[in-house]
Amino acid sequence: MHLDTKGLVALWRETLLAQHVLAGKTKGYKNHPQLDRFKRMPNPLEAINCYLSTVYEEATARGYHFNREKIDWNFQPCSMTVTDGQVQYETAHLLQKLKTRDPARFEKLSKTQPLNTHPLFRPIKGGIEEWEITE
């Protein structure tokens, strides 16, 4: 819900690519660190479809027409943990992008801390994930 148009479209496309990787349908992108979140789940494909469903719902609420058929809707709801340090890191990264791409959204979100996470994520105490590239 916090992403600007460019960010929401990019998230949709990147997550669809991740879905293909998890399904063994592509050779590229296999080692992207954020895929580890889903690979650790008991059923990674179900988890990514659950994730995509919320992205789809957000896009639809905004009037976008993402392809519903890209999601296998036969998933069981699930959740995964994310460290509060990772959430803070990703929030700062998002705000930096919004500062130039969508100043009005940046202004609003910079006053709304902490930001909500994707409903799939359950925040826990911890630092930035070890797979994150922070330099």
Buried (B, 14 or more C-beta within 10 A) or exposed (E): EBBBEEBBBEBBEEBBBBBBBBEEEEEEEEEEEBBEBBBEBEBBBBBBBBBBBEBBEBBEEEEEEBEEEBBBEEBEEBEBEBBBBBBBBBBEEBBEBBEEBBEEBBEEBEEEEEBEBBBBBEBEEEEBBEEBEEE
